[in-house]
Amino acid sequence: MGKVFSGRHTVDGEQHFTVFLIGMRVNKWWKIHKWLPVFLAMPPMIKELMVNKDLGCLSLENFFGLRTTLMVQYWRSEEELLAYAKGEKHLQAWKNFNKKVGNNDSVGIFHETYNIREHEYETIYGNMPVMGLAKAIGSSPVTSSNNSARKRLGQKIKGQR
């Protein structure tokens, strides 16, 4: 884990970006031959995204639960995310999933995509290492001009964006 930065930090709300949530859920632990290949399909794609920043993935975070894994990816744009989905590594992983798993309920997959516009998000990090959106686009210390969620959302006058 990275160095912890003391105090409160936030992200400038001036950028557009795309958030992509992707994950899998093991529904039947004993069907390892079904879920392990799905799990192992992700590392080559992650490596490709981290090595080739020109593909548009700014950063990602992994979270592992008892049955469910979740990856949060931050992309420069929806267009770059969709272009990556058409690329060789992703298409091969998708083809393999459909061939090996298909509608078998031993393992499930999911994804959600959100296009985020400027001033429609806010962040706060207190005594944390650089992570999440701060890792993707950078952060700065909280000041009097951004010390509340309302201010970080860019609301200069109550109720107005």
N, C-alpha and C positions, 0 to 999 in steps of 0.2 A: 504494500500500500504506500502511496505517496506521502510526502511531507504534509503535515497538518498546518494550515494557515490560521493563526489566531485571529479572533475578531470576526466581524461580519463582512461578507463580500456579496456582490450581486453582479448581474450581467446587464449590459446596456440593452435596452429594449428597442433598438433602432433597426434590427435586421429581420428579413424574411428567411425562413428555413423550413425544412420538412422533418418531422419526427416519424420514425418508423419503429413500431414495436413488433417483434417477431419472437415466437417461442414454440415450445412443444410441451406436451403433457403426457407422461407415462400413465396409461390407463390400466395396463396389466403388467406388473413388474416381472412376472415369470416369462413373458414373451420377449426376452432380451434380443432375440434374433430379429424382432420387428423394430424395437425402438433404438437399439444401439446404432444401426446404420444411419438413422435419422439424426441422432445426436452427433455422430462423427462427420456428417456432411457439412456442418457449419464451419469448423476450423479452417479449411482451405479458402472459403469465401472471406472469412474475417482477415486472414493473412493477406489475401489479394487486396482487400479494401484498405488495410493499413499501409501496405507497401506502395500502392498506387493512389495517392491522394487526389490525382486528377480525375478519378472516377466520381468524386463528389461527396463521399462519406467523410464528414468532419471529425466524428468521434463516435465511440460506442461504449456501453456499459453492460455487463452481464450480471444477472441475478439468478441464483439457484435455490430452488425450494425442494421440498421432499419429492414432489411429483412433477413440478412444473419449472421449466427454465424460461427466462425472459431476457431478451436483449433489447436495449433501447439504442437506436441509432439516430444520429443527427446528420442530416444531409443538407447540402447547399441549396438543393432545389428538388422539386417533385420530378422534373424532367430527368435529372441525373439518376435518381432512384429507379425510375421506370426504365431507363436505358440499361442500368445494371441488371435489372430483372430479365432482360432479353439477352444478356451475355452468356457465354459458354458455361462458366462454372455454375451459375444459378440454374440455367436451363437443364444441365445434366443432373443436378441435385433434385430438381423438381420431377424430372423424368424417372429417376431412380425411386423417388418416393412413391409416385403413382404405380410403378411396376411392382415394387416390393410390399407396399402397404395398402395403397388404394383406399378402399372403404373398410378395411380391417380396423376394428375399434381398439386395438392394442395400444396405439399411440395416436395422439392428436397433434395437429399443428395449428398455429394461428398467426395472423399479422393484422396490424392496424396502421393506417397512414394518416397523418395530420399535417396539413399545411398551415404554418403559423405566420401571421402577419405582424409587422412592427407594432409595438405598443399593445399587443394582445397577449402578452405573457409577462411574468415577473418571476424573479428568483431570489432566494436568500440562502446563503451558506454560512453557518456559524461554526467556527472551529473545525473545519473540514479540509481534507485534501482537495485538490482541484478535481472535480468530477462533473458528470452530466453536461449540461449546456455550457457551464463555465469552461470545461475542458475543450468543448467544441469551438467556442468563439471568444473565449477570454472573459476575465472578470476584473472588477475593481472594488476597492473598499467602499463600504456604505458611508455616505456623507449626509448632511442635513437635507440635501436636495433629493435623496432617494432612500430615506430611512423608513418608509412605510410602503406597504403593497400598493396603495393608491398612487403614490408618487412614482413607483417603479413601473406601474402600468401606463404612465404618461398622462394621467388625468390631472390637468392643471386647475380645472374648476370642477367642483363637485358634480358628478353625474355626466360630465362631458369627456369625450375622448378626443 
